[in-house]
Amino acid sequence: MEQPRYTLPTLASQLKSQARSEDPTTETKSTISKTTTGKTQRTKMPTVRDVDFEETQLIPRGVEIHRRNVQVTVLTGAHAYFGSESPSNPAQSREFYLSVVQKVLVGRAERDIDDSIFLSMDANFVKSVQRAYRRMGEARVSESQFKVFAFRHLFIGQDVALMDETERQLCAAGLVEISLKPQESDDLQMWHAPPLLPSNQPPSKFFGFDIYSDCQFWLSDKILNADYRSYAREFVHCRSWRTFCPYFSIEFKATTDDRRVVRNQVAAAGLISLFNRYRLKVDAYLQPAPDQLNLVRHYGLTMEKELWAVWLFEPKTANGAWAGCTIRVLGTGTCLDEGGVVKLLQWINEIHRWGLCEYALGCEEDIKQILSRGSTNFRMSAMGS
């Protein structure tokens, strides 16, 4: 079964020129300061390419990266990790996931479901992906070419520019090279940088999270009731296409020469995304209980040429306060063999299922919890629909 040839919004305009660095997060940044003699000098800002990025920027923020995972998930894959069923007919996996999401919505307000982000597990499609990665590797194509292929065949979905703005729908949007730089606003909810922990030595250089994720999947505010959808921006940070709460970050590299860089990329993108999801939970419950943090997670995927790895981000707390996060490898593989492609497709489908089900509904509940104690005078019956 051939997959839809869908290119994420404004892909051509957002992919950087080959004359520039392939990786927008590694562009040299600097600040201007004055010396004691009155002369100005430029101080290079830290980037994910720095050999000490983890030690100077991540560890001071309480980040622990576990690069090896001996748990059963490495051996058995996504379905074992999520405790989920697998499609009995791989060629009908999209129909399978549609039925799964429909079951989760039983008893809730009726809404359409976007199943276009789910991938077919059809044998012909699996073989085509394996063949494509073999050929791209042999041809030594650029990072941009790997991205274009992945955006057309692996990270797919409906074009958010063509979405019906009024229709209520359970859906997510894939955003390409989105800026994750912290933002401040008097009218809208801020996007915050993860704090430096007071118990750690502060870094010598300031890192402003002025980074661009290669691709992230964000929830669309179309999942919310239209009666209070416009108020959501006051309580949760929204980006382009009225999206909020990213749950999945993807980072690419065309070589496997320096895995430290792509690991730093996904760590920085996942960290700031997880922290802002955590803030929404705290805004909803002030001091959330440990079980209320179970759905405060973020997933990452690094694709270095044909090699892939799935990452899990979970918050750490101390005395009821944010204390950083742990980052763990859940699974690894290669797209040069069909078995590795199948495992990759399973992880992508299962992360999207989790994103549209537990994660999306949890974010919706948190927003309703905040609204219920505000001054907007919403009826709880309306907010429950």
GUGUMI-712070 format. One record per residue: y, z, x of N, C-alpha, C, CB in turn. Coordinates in steps of 0.2 Angstrom, whole numbers, plus 5000, padded with zeros to 4 digits. Glycine has a CB too. Layout:
YZXYZXYZXYZX;...
This chain:
499450005004500050005000500650005004500050064995;501049955003501649955008502249995005501949885008;502550035010503050085008503750045007503150135014;504150075003504850045001505250035007505150084996;505549985008505949975014506649995012506049895016;506750065013507350095012507650125018507250155007;508350105019508650135025509150185022509050075028;509150245026509550295024510350275024509450355028;510750315020511450285018511850275025511750345015;512150215025512550195030512250195037513250235030;511650185037511250185044511550145049510550175043;511650085047511950035053512550065056512049965050;513050095051513650115054513650175057514150115048;513150215056513050285059512650285066512750335054;512250235067511850235073512350215079511350185073;512450255084512850245089512750185093512950305094;513250155096513250095100512850115106513950075102;512450065108511950075114512350085120511550015115;513050065120513450075126513650145127514050035126;513550185122513650255122512950295124514050285116;513050355125512450395125511950385119512550465127;511350385120510850375114510850435110510150365117;511050495113511050555109511750585108510650605113;511950585102512650605100512750685102512850595093;512250725102512350795104512450805111511750835101;512350755115512350765122513050735125511850735126;513450715121514150685123514450745127514550655118;514750725133515150775137515750795133515350745143;515850865132516350895128516750935133516150935122;517350945133517750985137518351015134517950945143;518551075136519251105134519751105140519051175131;520351105138520851105143521151175143521451055141;521151205149521451265151521951265157520951315152;522351315157522851315163522651355168523551335160;522751335174522651375180523251425181522451335186;523151465186523651515188524251475191523451565193;524151415193524751375196525051335191524451335202;524851345185525151305179524851235178525851295181;524351215182524051155182523451155176523751125188;523351105173522851105168522151085171522951055162;521651105169520951085171520451085165520651135176;520051045166519551035160518851075162519350955159;518651115157518051145157517551115153518251225155;516951095156516451065152516151115147515951035157;516051095141515751135136515051125136516051115129;514651175134513951175135513651125130513651245133;513051085132512751045128511951055128512850965130;511651025124510851035124510551005130510551005118;510850975134510650945140510650995146510950885143;511051055145511051105150510451135152511651155148;510251145158509651175160509551245158509451165167;510151275157510151345155510351355147510551385159;510351305143510551305136510151365133510451235133;509551365133509151415130509351485132508351405131;509451495138509651565141510351585139509551565148;510751535139511451555138511751545131511951505143;511351505127511651495120511151515115511751425119;510551515116510051525110509851605111509451485111;509551625117509351695117509851745116509151705125;510551735118511051775116511151785108511751765119;510851735104510951735097510251755094511151665095;509851785098509251815096508651765094509351855089;508751705097508251655096507651665101508551585097;507051665098506351665102506051605100505951725100;505851565105505451505105504751505107505851445108;504351505103503551505104503351435105503151545099;503251405111503051335112502351325110503251315119;501951375111501251365110500951405104500751385116;500551375100500351415094499551405093500651385087;499251455094498451455094498251465087498151505099;498651465082498451485075498051425072499051495070;497651435067497251385064497651325062496851415058;498251325060498651275058498651215063499351295056;498651235069498651175074498051135074498651205082;497451165072496851125071496751095065496251175073;497051125059496851095053497451075049496551155049;498051085051498651045049498951075043498350985046;499351035040499851055035499551095029500250995032;499051065026498751095020498451165021498151045017;498151175027497951245029498551295029497551245035;499051265032499651315033499951325026500151275038;500051285022500351295016499951315010500751235013;499251315012498751335007498751295001498851405005;498851225002498951184996498351134996499551144997;498251094990497751044989498050984992497651044982;497550944994497650874997497450824991497350865003;497850764991497650714987496950684987498150654987;496650684982495950654982495950584983495550674975;496450544981496450474983497150464987496550434976;497050454994497650454998498150394996497350435005;497850344993498350284991498750304985497850224989;498550364982499050384976499350454978498550384970;499450464984499750524986500450544983499850534993;500850484981501550494978501450524971501950434978;500950494967500750514961500550584961500250464957;500150604966499850664966500450724967499350674972;500950704972501450754973501950754967501850734979;501950704963502350704957502050754952502450634954;501450754951501050794947501150874949500350774946;501150884956501150944958501850974957501050944966;502350944958503050964956503150974949503550914959;502850934945502850944937502551004935502550884934;502051024938501651084936502151144938501051094940;502451144944502951194946503451204941503151184953;503751154938504251154933504051174926504651084933;503451184925503251204918503551264916502451214917;503851264910504251324908504951334910503951384910;505151284914505851274916506251224912505951274924;506851214914507251164910506951094912507951164912;506951044907506750984909507150944913506650944902;506950914918507350874923506850814926507650914928;507150764928506850714932506650734939507250644932;506150704942505950724948505950664953505150754948;506250664958506250614963505650614968506950614967;505150574967504550574971504650514976503950554966;505250484977505250434982505250454989505850394981;505350524990505350544997504550555000505750604998;504150554995503450564997503050495000502950594991;502650505005502350445008501650435006502350465016;501450375005500750355004500350365010500750275002;499750395008499250405014498750345014498850465013;498950285011498450235011498250215018498850175007;497650195019497350175025497750115029496650155025;497950065025498350015028499050035030498449955023;499350085027499950105029499850145035500350145024;499350185036499250225042499150185048498650275041;498750135047498650085052499250045054498150035050;499650035050500349995051500750045055500649975045;500850105054501250155058500950165065501250225054;500250165065499950175072500150115076499250185071;500050055073500149995077500949985079499949935072;501350005074502049995076502250045082502550015070;502050105082502150145088501850125094501950225086;501250095094500950065100501450005103500250045099;501649965098502049905100502749925103502149855094;503049975099503650005102503650035108504050045097;503150065110503050105116502950045122502450145116;502549995120502349945125503049905127501849895123;503449895122504049865122504649905125504249835116;504549965126505050015128505650005125505150005136;505650015118506250005114506650065115506049985107;507350055112507750115113507650165108508450085112;508050225109507950275104508150255097508350335106;508650215097508950185090508450145087509550145091;507950105090507450065087506950115084507150025092;506750165088506250215085506550245078506150275090;507250265079507550295073507550245067508250315074;507750185068507750135063507050125059507950065065;506550125063505850115061505650175056505350105066;505850235059505650305055506050305049505850365060;506750285049507150295043506850245038507850275045;506550185040506350135035505650155032506350065038;505250195036504550195034504350265033504150165039;504650315036504350385036504850435033504250415043;505450425034505950475031506350435025506450505036;506050425020506250375015506550415008505750335012;506750385003506950414997507450374994507350484999;507750394988508250354985508850354988508250374977;509250304987509950294991510450344987510150224991;510650394990511050434987511750404984511250494991;511950354987512550314985512450284978512750264990;511850274976511650244970511450294965511150194971;511450354966511150404961511650414955511150474965;511350424950511750434944512050514945511350434937;512750514945513050584946512950634940513750574948;512850614934512750654929512050674927513050624923;511550634929510850654928510650714931510450594929;510250754928509950814932509350794934509950874927;509250804941508650784944508450834950508750714947;507850844951507550884956507450834962506950924955;507950834967507950784972508250814979508250724970;508150774984508450794990508650724993507850824995;509150734998509450675001509350675009510250674999;509250625012509150615019509850595022508650565021;510150635026510750625029510650605036511250685028;510950555039510950535045511550555050510850455046;511350585056511850605061512450645057512150545064;512250695054512750735050512950785055512450765044;513650795055513950845059513750915057514750835059;513550965061513351025059513951075062512751045062;514451055064515051095067515251145061515651055069;515351205063515551255058516251235055515651325061;516251245048516851225044517151285041516751175039;517851285040518151335036518551305031518651375041;518651345025519051315020519251375015518551265015;519851365013520151415008519851415001520851405008;519651354999519351334993518551334992519651274990;518251314997517551304997517151355002517351234999;516551365001516151405005516151375012515451415002;516151425017516151405024515451385026516451455028;515451355032514751335035514851375042514651255037;514451425043514551475048514151465054514451545046;514351475060513951475066513551545067514451465072;512951535069512551595070512851645075511851575072;512951705074513351755078512951765085513451815074;513351785090513051815096512851885094513551805102;512351905096512151975095512452025100511351985095;512752085097513152125102512652155107513452185098;512052155106511552195111511452145117510952215108;511652085116511552035122512152015126511251965119;512051995132512551975136512951915133512351965143;513551905132513851845129513851795134514651865127;513751735132513751675137514451665140513551615133;514451635146515051615150515451555147514851605157;515051515143515451455140515351465132515151395142;515851445128515851445121515451385119516551455118;514951395114514651335111514851335103513851345112;515151285101515451285094514951245089516051245094;514351235091513851195087514151135084513651245081;514551105089514851035087514350985089515451025091;513750985085513150935086513050895080512550985087;512650845081512450795075511750795075512850725077;511450815070510750805069510550735067510450855063;510050715071509850645070509650625062509250625074;509350675059509250665052509050735049508650615050;509350745043509150815040509050795032509750865041;508650835029508550825022508850885019507850825020;509350875014509750925011509550925003510550915012;509650975000509550974992510150944989509451044990;510050904984510650884980510850934975510450814977;511450934973511650984968511450954961512450994968;511150894961510950874954510350914952510650804955;510050964956509551004954509851064949509151044960;510551074949510851124946511051104939511451154950;511051154934511351144927512051114928511351204923;512251064924512851034925513451074922512950964920;513251134918513751174916514051214922513451224911;513651234927513951274932513851234939513551334933;513651174939513651134945514251134949513351064944;514851124946515451124949515651184953516051094945;515351244950515551304953515151324959515451364948;514651284960514151304966514551294973513551254966;514951254973515351244980515751304982515851184979;515851354977516251414979515751464982516551444972;515051454981514651504983514151474989514251534978;514051414989513651384994513951324997512951364991;513851315004514251265007513951195005514151275015;514351145003514151085001514351025006514351064994;514050975008514250925012514250865008513750915018;514250805012514350735009513850725004514350685014;513950684998513550674993513350734989512850644996;513750784990513650854986512950884987513750844978;512850884994512150914996512250984999511850865001;511751024998511851095001511151115003512051144996;511151165007510451205010509951155013510151235004;510051125019509551085022508951125023509851055029;508351085023507751125024507351085029507351125017;507551035032507150995036507550955041506650945032;507450965048507850935053507350885057508250985057;507550825059507150785063507550755069506950725058;507350765075507650745081507150695084507850805085;507550645087507150585091507350585098507350525088;506850555102506950535109506450475110506750595114;506750435114506350375116505950375122506850315117;505950435125505550455131505250525131505950445138;504850535135504550605135504750635142503750605134;505250615145505450635152505650705152505950595155;506050725146506350795146506250825140507050795149;505750855138505650885132506050945130504950915131;506350975135506851025134507451005130507051055141;507650945131508250925128508150915120508550855130;507650885118507450875111507250935108506950825110;506950985112506851055109507451085108506351095114;507951085112508651115111508951085105509051105118;508951025104509250985099509051015092509150915099;508351015091508051045085508151115084507351025084;508151155090508351225089509051235087508251255096;509551205090510251215087510351195080510651175092;510051135078510151115071509751155066509851045071;509151175068508751225064509051295063508051225066;509351315069509651385069510251395064509851405076;510751345065511351355061511151335053511851305063;510651295052510451285045510051345042509951225045;509651375046509351435043509851495042508751455048;510251505047510751555046511151545040511251555052;511351485038511751475032511351485026512151415032;510751465026510251485020510251565019509551455021;510151595025510051665025510751695022509951695032;511351675023511951695021511951695013512551665024;511651635010511651625003511251685000511351555001;510651695003510251745001510551815001509551755005;510951835006511251895007511851895002511551905014;512151845000512751844995512451854988513051774995;511851834987511451844981511251914980510951794980;510951944985510652014984510852064989509852004986;511452054993511752094997511252125003512052154993;510752155001510252185006509552155004510352255007;509452095005508752075002508152105005508751995003;507652125001507052155003506652095007506652174997;506252125011505852075016505452025012505352115020;505252035006504851985002505351934999504452014996;505951954998506451904996506651855002507151934994;506451865008506651825013506051775015506751865020;505551785011504951735012505151665012504351755007;505551645007505751575006506351555011505851554999;506651605015507151585019506851555025507651645020;506751495025506451455031506751395032505651445030;506551365038506851295039506251265043507551295043;506151195043505651165046506051105051505151125042;505751095056505951045061505450995063506251075067;505650935065505150885068505450855073504950835062;505150855079505350815085504850755086505350865091;505150705087504850635088505050615095504850585083;504650625100504750595107504350535108504650655112;504650475107504250415108503650415102503950405115;503050415104502450425099502250495098501950375102;502550545102502250615101502750645096502350645108;502350695092502750725087502550805087502650695080;503050845085502850915084503250945078503050955091;502950985075503251015069503451095071502751015063;504051115069504251175070504451215064504951175075;504351285065504551325059505051375062503851365057;505551385058506151435059506151485054506851395059;506051545056506051605052506551655054505351635051;506951695050507451745052507151805054507951755046;507451835059507351905061507851955058507251905069;507652015057508152065054508052125058508052065046;508552165058508552235061509052275057508752235069;508752325054509152375050509552335044509652405054;509152285042509352245036509952195038509652295031;509952185044510552135046510152075050511052165050;510552015050510251965054510151985061510751905053;509651965064509451975071509251915075508952035072;509351855072509151795076508551765072508951805083;508151725075507651695072507051675077507851625069;506451665074505951645078505751565077505251685077;505651535082505451465081504751455084505951415085;504351425080503651415082503351345081503151465078;502951325085502551255084502051265079502351235091;502051225074501551225069500951175070501851225062;501151115073500651065074500951015078500551035067;500550975082500750925086500250865086500750945094;500450805088500050755088500350685091499850735081;500050635090500250565093500150515087499950545099;500650475087500650415082500250355085501350395080;499950365091499550315094498750315092499550315102;498650365088497950355084498050375077497450405088;497550345073497650355066497650425063497150315062;497150465067497150535065497750575066496550565069;498150555071498750585072499350565067499050575079;499250505065499750475060499650515053499650405059;498950515051498850555045499050625045498050555044;498950665050499250725051499950735050499050765057;500350685053501050685053501250665046501350625057;500950625042501150605035501050665031500750545033;500450705032500350765028500850815029499650795030;501150825035501650875037502250855033501750885044;502450795033503050765030503050775023503250695032;502450755020502350765012502450835010501750735010;502050885014502050955012502650985013501450985016;503050965018503750995019504150975013504050975026;504150915011504550895005504350924999504450815005;503650934998503450974992503751044992502650974992;503651074998503951144998504751144997503851175005;505051095000505751084999505951074991506051035003;505651034988505751024981505551074976505450954979;505051114978504751164974505051234976503951164974;504651274980504851344981505551344984504351374986;505751304989506451314992506951294987506451264998;506951234984507451214979507551264974507351144976;507051284971507051334965507351404967506351344961;507151424974507451484976508151484977507051504983;508451424980509151414981509451414974509251354985;509151384969509451384963509551454960509051344958;509051494961509051564958509551604962508351594959;509651594968510151634972510851614969510051624979;510951554968511651534965511751564958511651454965;511251564954511251594947511351664948510651574943;511051704953511151774954511851784955510651794959;512151744960512851754962513351744956513051714967;513251694952513651684946513551734941513451614943;512951764940512851814935513251874935512151834934;513451894941513851954942514651934944513651994948;514851864943515451844944515951854938515551774947;516451824938516951824933516951754929517651834935;516451714930516451654926516251654919516051604930;515951714917515751724910515151674908516351714906;514751654912514151614910513651654906513851584916;513351624901512851654898512251654902512751624891;511851704902511251704906510751654903510951774907;510751644897510251594894510451524896510251604886;511051514897511251444899511051434907512051434898;511151494910511051484918510251484919511351544921;509851504914509151504915508851434914508851554911;509251384911509051324909509251274915509351294903;
